[in-house]
Amino acid sequence: MSNEFDLIVIGGGPGGYVAAIRAAQLGMNVACVEMRGALGGTCLNVGCIPSKALLESSHHYEEAKEHFAGHGIKASVELDLPTMLSRKDKVVLDLTRGIEGLFKKNKVTYVKGKGVIQSAGVVVVDGKETLKTKKILIATGSDVAPLPGVAIDEKKIVSSTGALSLEKVPENMILVGGGIIGLELGSVWRRLGAKVTVVEFLDRIAPGMDGEAAKQFQRLLEKQGIIFKLGMKVTGADTRGTGVTLTLEPATPSPTLSPPGGGGSISADVVLVAIGRRPYTDGLGLEKVGVKLDDRKRVDVNDHFETSVKGIYAIGDVIRGPMLAHKAEDEGMAVAEIMAGQKGHVYYDGIPSVVYTWPEVAWVGKTEEELKSAGVEYKAGKFPFLANSRGRAVGETDGFVKILADSKTDRVLGVHILGPDAGTLIAEAALAMEFGASSEDIARTCHAHPTLNEAVKEAALAVLGRAIHI
């Protein structure tokens, strides 16, 4: 193997491997250095993909156990957890091998080990192998954010990684954190039989989600059996005995609460700590070569993804913006094209977010809270799945589609979907926003009948008070 390259990508996750492949397509000699021993990063190995595999399997289990009878199907259901987990592992293995195949196809050199930047033109792998390069791309992703006083052992107190491989269904499970990761994994284990309680520091779940959607989402999760303790801070964990006991206190103490301070405790067999993620920037040699970090230890980049050191770039979870795999992928494509002299671009207002519970929640663009805070005048159109023909036919009537459009120009500013297959439906909205569409553009686009997508059209019609089916 040659040790000289046009580009070395440090990190083989969604941003890194996409950037490596795109750069190779554009004629560069590329190496990708990955220390995990498997490509795909957190997303593929211990994040998006295995969690979605378990979400799908657990959804089938709950449907067969609780809902098939309503369709005239009588079934006796038994959980085979080892098979469910092995299926998840096979999905991951097949996809990681698939990326290795893509590297071979595109002639990307795959280097296993930890890459450390020695200078703008040198990367050292595992302290012994020296690679020379014209450009370096930092795409190392993120790691689990720790919670002071609660040590993760991946047995009783687990991270999202440990929650993917529990050997048995816990009788009681506590989620510390009411964000996307915790709610998805909590849904998996609730469907399989665990009693799930969410402890959240804020007074609401799913920060960043439209407020109206978050409130109805919480009500639906409560209807499914999940218990929420909002506005509570975890101050410690006692792992003596067979389970875990967490000590709690109000995030905002009040003298009127009893006991004093409003504290208390809560116990469970397993505690999942899911309070967010932090950029993986330690141990890469960034300070030594002068790469600037911000106050959250993210790499500071300009509009072309270049750091404070010429020739060193960064994308994905290590830079500003949402920590989303598809955001990193788009940045990987863009930075490779910029390096090749093209005009790579990412439209950040068009990046969707999805919560893969059931029903799903998806959104793109601005929330009502953001528009109000910015003083933007807007109109909102909303349509419930209860009035959607396909929703009725498949028995999925919870939730709604909401479209926010500029009051003067009618340009779509945000779309929020709580309901069946919201993660798929949001693509239409993202495409519309990418092209600067108005709500009328969506409303005048013919949607097949009967489909869930018709709810998007009706919400667009509702913006101007023209909805037909409500």
MOFEN-V474065 format. One record per residue. N is the residue number from 1. RES is the residue in three letters. SS is DSSP state (A for helix, B for strand, O for the rest). PHI is phi as a letter, one per 20 degrees, with the letter a starting at -180 (999 if undefined). PSI is psi as a letter, one per 40 degrees, with the letter a starting at -180 (NA if undefined). Layout:
n=N res=RES ss=SS phi=PHI psi=PSI
n=N res=RES ss=SS phi=PHI psi=PSI
This chain:
n=1 res=MET ss=O phi=999 psi=h
n=2 res=SER ss=O phi=f psi=i
n=3 res=ASN ss=O phi=d psi=e
n=4 res=GLU ss=B phi=c psi=h
n=5 res=PHE ss=B phi=c psi=i
n=6 res=ASP ss=B phi=f psi=d
n=7 res=LEU ss=B phi=b psi=h
n=8 res=ILE ss=B phi=d psi=h
n=9 res=VAL ss=B phi=d psi=h
n=10 res=ILE ss=B phi=e psi=h
n=11 res=GLY ss=O phi=o psi=h
n=12 res=GLY ss=O phi=d psi=f
n=13 res=GLY ss=B phi=e psi=a
n=14 res=PRO ss=A phi=g psi=d
n=15 res=GLY ss=A phi=f psi=d
n=16 res=GLY ss=A phi=f psi=d
n=17 res=TYR ss=A phi=f psi=d
n=18 res=VAL ss=A phi=f psi=d
n=19 res=ALA ss=A phi=f psi=d
n=20 res=ALA ss=A phi=f psi=d
n=21 res=ILE ss=A phi=f psi=d
n=22 res=ARG ss=A phi=f psi=d
n=23 res=ALA ss=A phi=f psi=d
n=24 res=ALA ss=A phi=f psi=d
n=25 res=GLN ss=A phi=f psi=d
n=26 res=LEU ss=O phi=e psi=e
n=27 res=GLY ss=O phi=n psi=e
n=28 res=MET ss=O phi=e psi=i
n=29 res=ASN ss=O phi=e psi=h
n=30 res=VAL ss=B phi=c psi=h
n=31 res=ALA ss=B phi=c psi=i
n=32 res=CYS ss=B phi=d psi=h
n=33 res=VAL ss=B phi=d psi=h
n=34 res=GLU ss=B phi=c psi=h
n=35 res=MET ss=O phi=e psi=e
n=36 res=ARG ss=O phi=f psi=d
n=37 res=GLY ss=O phi=n psi=e
n=38 res=ALA ss=O phi=b psi=h
n=39 res=LEU ss=O phi=f psi=i
n=40 res=GLY ss=B phi=o psi=e
n=41 res=GLY ss=A phi=m psi=a
n=42 res=THR ss=A phi=g psi=d
n=43 res=CYS ss=A phi=g psi=d
n=44 res=LEU ss=A phi=f psi=d
n=45 res=ASN ss=A phi=e psi=d
n=46 res=VAL ss=A phi=c psi=f
n=47 res=GLY ss=O phi=c psi=b
n=48 res=CYS ss=A phi=g psi=d
n=49 res=ILE ss=A phi=f psi=d
n=50 res=PRO ss=A phi=f psi=d
n=51 res=SER ss=A phi=f psi=d
n=52 res=LYS ss=A phi=f psi=d
n=53 res=ALA ss=A phi=f psi=d
n=54 res=LEU ss=A phi=f psi=d
n=55 res=LEU ss=A phi=f psi=d
n=56 res=GLU ss=A phi=f psi=d
n=57 res=SER ss=A phi=f psi=d
n=58 res=SER ss=A phi=f psi=d
n=59 res=HIS ss=A phi=f psi=d
n=60 res=HIS ss=A phi=g psi=d
n=61 res=TYR ss=A phi=f psi=d
n=62 res=GLU ss=A phi=f psi=d
n=63 res=GLU ss=A phi=f psi=d
n=64 res=ALA ss=A phi=f psi=d
n=65 res=LYS ss=A phi=f psi=d
n=66 res=GLU ss=A phi=d psi=d
n=67 res=HIS ss=A phi=c psi=e
n=68 res=PHE ss=A phi=f psi=d
n=69 res=ALA ss=A phi=g psi=d
n=70 res=GLY ss=A phi=f psi=e
n=71 res=HIS ss=A phi=e psi=e
n=72 res=GLY ss=O phi=n psi=f
n=73 res=ILE ss=O phi=d psi=h
n=74 res=LYS ss=O phi=e psi=h
n=75 res=ALA ss=O phi=b psi=i
n=76 res=SER ss=O phi=d psi=h
n=77 res=VAL ss=O phi=d psi=h
n=78 res=GLU ss=O phi=c psi=h
n=79 res=LEU ss=O phi=e psi=h
n=80 res=ASP ss=O phi=d psi=g
n=81 res=LEU ss=A phi=f psi=d
n=82 res=PRO ss=A phi=g psi=d
n=83 res=THR ss=A phi=f psi=d
n=84 res=MET ss=A phi=f psi=d
n=85 res=LEU ss=A phi=f psi=d
n=86 res=SER ss=A phi=f psi=d
n=87 res=ARG ss=A phi=f psi=d
n=88 res=LYS ss=A phi=g psi=d
n=89 res=ASP ss=A phi=f psi=d
n=90 res=LYS ss=A phi=f psi=d
n=91 res=VAL ss=A phi=g psi=d
n=92 res=VAL ss=A phi=f psi=d
n=93 res=LEU ss=A phi=f psi=d
n=94 res=ASP ss=A phi=f psi=d
n=95 res=LEU ss=A phi=f psi=d
n=96 res=THR ss=A phi=f psi=d
n=97 res=ARG ss=A phi=f psi=d
n=98 res=GLY ss=A phi=f psi=d
n=99 res=ILE ss=A phi=f psi=d
n=100 res=GLU ss=A phi=g psi=d
n=101 res=GLY ss=A phi=f psi=d
n=102 res=LEU ss=A phi=f psi=d
n=103 res=PHE ss=A phi=f psi=d
n=104 res=LYS ss=A phi=f psi=d
n=105 res=LYS ss=A phi=f psi=d
n=106 res=ASN ss=O phi=e psi=e
n=107 res=LYS ss=O phi=l psi=f
n=108 res=VAL ss=O phi=e psi=h
n=109 res=THR ss=B phi=f psi=h
n=110 res=TYR ss=B phi=e psi=h
n=111 res=VAL ss=B phi=d psi=h
n=112 res=LYS ss=B phi=e psi=h
n=113 res=GLY ss=O phi=q psi=i
n=114 res=LYS ss=O phi=e psi=h
n=115 res=GLY ss=B phi=e psi=h
n=116 res=VAL ss=B phi=c psi=h
n=117 res=ILE ss=B phi=e psi=h
n=118 res=GLN ss=B phi=e psi=d
n=119 res=SER ss=B phi=a psi=i
n=120 res=ALA ss=O phi=f psi=e
n=121 res=GLY ss=O phi=c psi=e
n=122 res=VAL ss=B phi=c psi=h
n=123 res=VAL ss=B phi=c psi=h
n=124 res=VAL ss=B phi=d psi=h
n=125 res=VAL ss=B phi=d psi=h
n=126 res=ASP ss=O phi=l psi=f
n=127 res=GLY ss=O phi=m psi=e
n=128 res=LYS ss=O phi=c psi=d
n=129 res=GLU ss=B phi=e psi=h
n=130 res=THR ss=B phi=d psi=h
n=131 res=LEU ss=B phi=d psi=h
n=132 res=LYS ss=B phi=d psi=i
n=133 res=THR ss=B phi=b psi=i
n=134 res=LYS ss=B phi=e psi=d
n=135 res=LYS ss=B phi=c psi=i
n=136 res=ILE ss=B phi=c psi=h
n=137 res=LEU ss=B phi=c psi=h
n=138 res=ILE ss=B phi=e psi=h
n=139 res=ALA ss=O phi=b psi=f
n=140 res=THR ss=O phi=e psi=e
n=141 res=GLY ss=O phi=m psi=a
n=142 res=SER ss=B phi=b psi=i
n=143 res=ASP ss=B phi=c psi=i
n=144 res=VAL ss=B phi=f psi=h
n=145 res=ALA ss=O phi=f psi=h
n=146 res=PRO ss=O phi=f psi=i
n=147 res=LEU ss=B phi=d psi=h
n=148 res=PRO ss=O phi=g psi=h
n=149 res=GLY ss=O phi=n psi=e
n=150 res=VAL ss=B phi=c psi=g
n=151 res=ALA ss=O phi=e psi=h
n=152 res=ILE ss=O phi=f psi=h
n=153 res=ASP ss=O phi=d psi=e
n=154 res=GLU ss=O phi=m psi=f
n=155 res=LYS ss=O phi=c psi=c
n=156 res=LYS ss=O phi=e psi=d
n=157 res=ILE ss=B phi=d psi=h
n=158 res=VAL ss=B phi=d psi=i
n=159 res=SER ss=O phi=e psi=a
n=160 res=SER ss=O phi=f psi=d
n=161 res=THR ss=O phi=f psi=d
n=162 res=GLY ss=A phi=f psi=d
n=163 res=ALA ss=A phi=f psi=e
n=164 res=LEU ss=A phi=e psi=e
n=165 res=SER ss=O phi=c psi=f
n=166 res=LEU ss=O phi=f psi=h
n=167 res=GLU ss=O phi=f psi=d
n=168 res=LYS ss=O phi=b psi=i
n=169 res=VAL ss=O phi=f psi=h
n=170 res=PRO ss=O phi=f psi=i
n=171 res=GLU ss=O phi=f psi=d
n=172 res=ASN ss=B phi=c psi=h
n=173 res=MET ss=B phi=c psi=h
n=174 res=ILE ss=B phi=d psi=h
n=175 res=LEU ss=B phi=d psi=h
n=176 res=VAL ss=B phi=e psi=h
n=177 res=GLY ss=O phi=o psi=h
n=178 res=GLY ss=O phi=d psi=f
n=179 res=GLY ss=O phi=e psi=a
n=180 res=ILE ss=A phi=f psi=d
n=181 res=ILE ss=A phi=f psi=d
n=182 res=GLY ss=A phi=f psi=d
n=183 res=LEU ss=A phi=f psi=d
n=184 res=GLU ss=A phi=f psi=d
n=185 res=LEU ss=A phi=f psi=d
n=186 res=GLY ss=A phi=f psi=d
n=187 res=SER ss=A phi=f psi=d
n=188 res=VAL ss=A phi=g psi=d
n=189 res=TRP ss=A phi=f psi=d
n=190 res=ARG ss=A phi=f psi=d
n=191 res=ARG ss=A phi=f psi=d
n=192 res=LEU ss=O phi=e psi=e
n=193 res=GLY ss=O phi=p psi=e
n=194 res=ALA ss=O phi=f psi=i
n=195 res=LYS ss=B phi=e psi=h
n=196 res=VAL ss=B phi=d psi=h
n=197 res=THR ss=B phi=c psi=h
n=198 res=VAL ss=B phi=d psi=h
n=199 res=VAL ss=B phi=d psi=h
n=200 res=GLU ss=B phi=c psi=h
n=201 res=PHE ss=O phi=f psi=d
n=202 res=LEU ss=O phi=f psi=i
n=203 res=ASP ss=O phi=e psi=e
n=204 res=ARG ss=O phi=b psi=i
n=205 res=ILE ss=O phi=e psi=i
n=206 res=ALA ss=O phi=l psi=g
n=207 res=PRO ss=O phi=g psi=h
n=208 res=GLY ss=O phi=n psi=d
n=209 res=MET ss=O phi=f psi=i
n=210 res=ASP ss=O phi=g psi=h
n=211 res=GLY ss=A phi=g psi=d
n=212 res=GLU ss=A phi=f psi=d
n=213 res=ALA ss=A phi=f psi=d
n=214 res=ALA ss=A phi=f psi=d
n=215 res=LYS ss=A phi=f psi=d
n=216 res=GLN ss=A phi=f psi=d
n=217 res=PHE ss=A phi=g psi=d
n=218 res=GLN ss=A phi=f psi=d
n=219 res=ARG ss=A phi=f psi=d
n=220 res=LEU ss=A phi=f psi=d
n=221 res=LEU ss=A phi=f psi=d
n=222 res=GLU ss=A phi=f psi=d
n=223 res=LYS ss=A phi=f psi=d
n=224 res=GLN ss=A phi=f psi=e
n=225 res=GLY ss=O phi=o psi=e
n=226 res=ILE ss=O phi=f psi=h
n=227 res=ILE ss=B phi=d psi=h
n=228 res=PHE ss=B phi=d psi=h
n=229 res=LYS ss=B phi=d psi=g
n=230 res=LEU ss=B phi=e psi=i
n=231 res=GLY ss=O phi=m psi=f
n=232 res=MET ss=B phi=c psi=i
n=233 res=LYS ss=B phi=d psi=h
n=234 res=VAL ss=B phi=e psi=h
n=235 res=THR ss=B phi=d psi=e
n=236 res=GLY ss=B phi=a psi=i
n=237 res=ALA ss=B phi=c psi=h
n=238 res=ASP ss=B phi=d psi=h
n=239 res=THR ss=O phi=d psi=e
n=240 res=ARG ss=O phi=f psi=i
n=241 res=GLY ss=O phi=n psi=a
n=242 res=THR ss=O phi=e psi=d
n=243 res=GLY ss=O phi=c psi=a
n=244 res=VAL ss=B phi=c psi=h
n=245 res=THR ss=B phi=d psi=h
n=246 res=LEU ss=B phi=e psi=i
n=247 res=THR ss=B phi=e psi=h
n=248 res=LEU ss=B phi=c psi=i
n=249 res=GLU ss=B phi=b psi=i
n=250 res=PRO ss=B phi=f psi=i
n=251 res=ALA ss=O phi=f psi=d
n=252 res=THR ss=O phi=c psi=g
n=253 res=PRO ss=O phi=g psi=i
n=254 res=SER ss=O phi=c psi=h
n=255 res=PRO ss=O phi=f psi=e
n=256 res=THR ss=O phi=e psi=e
n=257 res=LEU ss=O phi=e psi=i
n=258 res=SER ss=O phi=c psi=h
n=259 res=PRO ss=O phi=f psi=i
n=260 res=PRO ss=A phi=g psi=h
n=261 res=GLY ss=A phi=n psi=e
n=262 res=GLY ss=A phi=m psi=e
n=263 res=GLY ss=O phi=f psi=a
n=264 res=GLY ss=B phi=r psi=a
n=265 res=SER ss=B phi=b psi=i
n=266 res=ILE ss=B phi=b psi=i
n=267 res=SER ss=B phi=c psi=i
n=268 res=ALA ss=B phi=b psi=i
n=269 res=ASP ss=O phi=f psi=d
n=270 res=VAL ss=B phi=c psi=h
n=271 res=VAL ss=B phi=d psi=h
n=272 res=LEU ss=B phi=d psi=h
n=273 res=VAL ss=B phi=e psi=h
n=274 res=ALA ss=O phi=c psi=g
n=275 res=ILE ss=O phi=e psi=e
n=276 res=GLY ss=O phi=p psi=a
n=277 res=ARG ss=B phi=c psi=i
n=278 res=ARG ss=B phi=c psi=i
n=279 res=PRO ss=B phi=f psi=i
n=280 res=TYR ss=O phi=e psi=g
n=281 res=THR ss=O phi=c psi=e
n=282 res=ASP ss=O phi=f psi=i
n=283 res=GLY ss=O phi=m psi=e
n=284 res=LEU ss=O phi=d psi=e
n=285 res=GLY ss=O phi=n psi=e
n=286 res=LEU ss=A phi=f psi=d
n=287 res=GLU ss=A phi=f psi=d
n=288 res=LYS ss=A phi=f psi=d
n=289 res=VAL ss=A phi=e psi=e
n=290 res=GLY ss=O phi=n psi=e
n=291 res=VAL ss=O phi=f psi=h
n=292 res=LYS ss=O phi=f psi=h
n=293 res=LEU ss=B phi=d psi=i
n=294 res=ASP ss=O phi=e psi=a
n=295 res=ASP ss=O phi=f psi=e
n=296 res=ARG ss=O phi=d psi=e
n=297 res=LYS ss=O phi=m psi=f
n=298 res=ARG ss=O phi=e psi=i
n=299 res=VAL ss=B phi=f psi=h
n=300 res=ASP ss=O phi=e psi=h
n=301 res=VAL ss=O phi=c psi=i
n=302 res=ASN ss=O phi=e psi=a
n=303 res=ASP ss=O phi=f psi=e
n=304 res=HIS ss=O phi=d psi=e
n=305 res=PHE ss=O phi=m psi=e
n=306 res=GLU ss=B phi=e psi=h
n=307 res=THR ss=O phi=e psi=a
n=308 res=SER ss=O phi=f psi=e
n=309 res=VAL ss=O phi=d psi=h
n=310 res=LYS ss=O phi=g psi=h
n=311 res=GLY ss=O phi=n psi=e
n=312 res=ILE ss=B phi=d psi=h
n=313 res=TYR ss=B phi=d psi=i
n=314 res=ALA ss=B phi=b psi=i
n=315 res=ILE ss=O phi=b psi=i
n=316 res=GLY ss=A phi=m psi=a
n=317 res=ASP ss=A phi=f psi=e
n=318 res=VAL ss=A phi=e psi=e
n=319 res=ILE ss=O phi=d psi=i
n=320 res=ARG ss=O phi=f psi=i
n=321 res=GLY ss=O phi=o psi=i
n=322 res=PRO ss=O phi=f psi=i
n=323 res=MET ss=O phi=e psi=g
n=324 res=LEU ss=O phi=c psi=h
n=325 res=ALA ss=A phi=f psi=d
n=326 res=HIS ss=A phi=f psi=d
n=327 res=LYS ss=A phi=f psi=d
n=328 res=ALA ss=A phi=f psi=d
n=329 res=GLU ss=A phi=f psi=d
n=330 res=ASP ss=A phi=f psi=d
n=331 res=GLU ss=A phi=f psi=d
n=332 res=GLY ss=A phi=f psi=d
n=333 res=MET ss=A phi=f psi=d
n=334 res=ALA ss=A phi=f psi=d
n=335 res=VAL ss=A phi=f psi=d
n=336 res=ALA ss=A phi=f psi=d
n=337 res=GLU ss=A phi=f psi=d
n=338 res=ILE ss=A phi=f psi=d
n=339 res=MET ss=A phi=g psi=d
n=340 res=ALA ss=O phi=e psi=e
n=341 res=GLY ss=O phi=n psi=e
n=342 res=GLN ss=O phi=e psi=a
n=343 res=LYS ss=O phi=d psi=g
n=344 res=GLY ss=O phi=f psi=i
n=345 res=HIS ss=O phi=b psi=i
n=346 res=VAL ss=O phi=c psi=h
n=347 res=TYR ss=O phi=e psi=g
n=348 res=TYR ss=A phi=f psi=d
n=349 res=ASP ss=A phi=f psi=e
n=350 res=GLY ss=A phi=d psi=e
n=351 res=ILE ss=O phi=e psi=h
n=352 res=PRO ss=O phi=e psi=i
n=353 res=SER ss=B phi=c psi=i
n=354 res=VAL ss=B phi=c psi=h
n=355 res=VAL ss=B phi=d psi=h
n=356 res=TYR ss=O phi=e psi=f
n=357 res=THR ss=O phi=f psi=a
n=358 res=TRP ss=O phi=c psi=h
n=359 res=PRO ss=O phi=f psi=i
n=360 res=GLU ss=B phi=e psi=i
n=361 res=VAL ss=B phi=c psi=h
n=362 res=ALA ss=B phi=b psi=i
n=363 res=TRP ss=B phi=b psi=i
n=364 res=VAL ss=B phi=b psi=i
n=365 res=GLY ss=B phi=n psi=a
n=366 res=LYS ss=O phi=e psi=i
n=367 res=THR ss=O phi=e psi=i
n=368 res=GLU ss=A phi=f psi=d
n=369 res=GLU ss=A phi=f psi=d
n=370 res=GLU ss=A phi=f psi=d
n=371 res=LEU ss=A phi=f psi=d
n=372 res=LYS ss=A phi=f psi=d
n=373 res=SER ss=A phi=f psi=d
n=374 res=ALA ss=A phi=e psi=e
n=375 res=GLY ss=O phi=m psi=f
n=376 res=VAL ss=O phi=e psi=h
n=377 res=GLU ss=O phi=e psi=h
n=378 res=TYR ss=B phi=b psi=i
n=379 res=LYS ss=B phi=d psi=i
n=380 res=ALA ss=B phi=d psi=h
n=381 res=GLY ss=B phi=c psi=h
n=382 res=LYS ss=B phi=c psi=i
n=383 res=PHE ss=B phi=b psi=h
n=384 res=PRO ss=B phi=e psi=i
n=385 res=PHE ss=A phi=f psi=e
n=386 res=LEU ss=A phi=g psi=d
n=387 res=ALA ss=A phi=d psi=e
n=388 res=ASN ss=O phi=e psi=h
n=389 res=SER ss=A phi=g psi=d
n=390 res=ARG ss=A phi=f psi=d
n=391 res=GLY ss=A phi=g psi=d
n=392 res=ARG ss=A phi=f psi=d
n=393 res=ALA ss=A phi=f psi=d
n=394 res=VAL ss=A phi=e psi=e
n=395 res=GLY ss=O phi=m psi=f
n=396 res=GLU ss=O phi=c psi=g
n=397 res=THR ss=O phi=d psi=e
n=398 res=ASP ss=O phi=f psi=i
n=399 res=GLY ss=O phi=n psi=a
n=400 res=PHE ss=B phi=a psi=i
n=401 res=VAL ss=B phi=d psi=h
n=402 res=LYS ss=B phi=c psi=h
n=403 res=ILE ss=B phi=d psi=h
n=404 res=LEU ss=B phi=d psi=h
n=405 res=ALA ss=B phi=c psi=i
n=406 res=ASP ss=B phi=g psi=h
n=407 res=SER ss=O phi=f psi=d
n=408 res=LYS ss=O phi=e psi=d
n=409 res=THR ss=O phi=e psi=e
n=410 res=ASP ss=O phi=m psi=e
n=411 res=ARG ss=B phi=f psi=h
n=412 res=VAL ss=B phi=f psi=h
n=413 res=LEU ss=B phi=d psi=d
n=414 res=GLY ss=B phi=a psi=i
n=415 res=VAL ss=B phi=c psi=h
n=416 res=HIS ss=B phi=c psi=h
n=417 res=ILE ss=B phi=c psi=h
n=418 res=LEU ss=B phi=d psi=h
n=419 res=GLY ss=B phi=r psi=a
n=420 res=PRO ss=O phi=f psi=h
n=421 res=ASP ss=O phi=l psi=f
n=422 res=ALA ss=A phi=g psi=d
n=423 res=GLY ss=A phi=f psi=d
n=424 res=THR ss=A phi=e psi=d
n=425 res=LEU ss=A phi=f psi=d
n=426 res=ILE ss=A phi=f psi=e
n=427 res=ALA ss=A phi=f psi=d
n=428 res=GLU ss=A phi=f psi=d
n=429 res=ALA ss=A phi=f psi=d
n=430 res=ALA ss=A phi=f psi=d
n=431 res=LEU ss=A phi=f psi=d
n=432 res=ALA ss=A phi=g psi=d
n=433 res=MET ss=A phi=f psi=d
n=434 res=GLU ss=A phi=g psi=d
n=435 res=PHE ss=O phi=e psi=e
n=436 res=GLY ss=O phi=m psi=f
n=437 res=ALA ss=O phi=f psi=i
n=438 res=SER ss=B phi=e psi=i
n=439 res=SER ss=A phi=f psi=d
n=440 res=GLU ss=A phi=f psi=d
n=441 res=ASP ss=A phi=g psi=d
n=442 res=ILE ss=A phi=f psi=d
n=443 res=ALA ss=A phi=f psi=d
n=444 res=ARG ss=O phi=e psi=e
n=445 res=THR ss=O phi=e psi=h
n=446 res=CYS ss=O phi=f psi=h
n=447 res=HIS ss=O phi=d psi=h
n=448 res=ALA ss=O phi=f psi=i
n=449 res=HIS ss=O phi=c psi=h
n=450 res=PRO ss=O phi=e psi=h
n=451 res=THR ss=O phi=c psi=i
n=452 res=LEU ss=O phi=f psi=d
n=453 res=ASN ss=O phi=f psi=d
n=454 res=GLU ss=A phi=f psi=d
n=455 res=ALA ss=A phi=f psi=d
n=456 res=VAL ss=A phi=f psi=d
n=457 res=LYS ss=A phi=f psi=d
n=458 res=GLU ss=A phi=f psi=d
n=459 res=ALA ss=A phi=f psi=d
n=460 res=ALA ss=A phi=f psi=d
n=461 res=LEU ss=A phi=f psi=d
n=462 res=ALA ss=A phi=f psi=d
n=463 res=VAL ss=A phi=g psi=d
n=464 res=LEU ss=O phi=d psi=f
n=465 res=GLY ss=O phi=m psi=f
n=466 res=ARG ss=O phi=d psi=e
n=467 res=ALA ss=O phi=g psi=i
n=468 res=ILE ss=O phi=e psi=d
n=469 res=HIS ss=O phi=e psi=e
n=470 res=ILE ss=O phi=c psi=NA
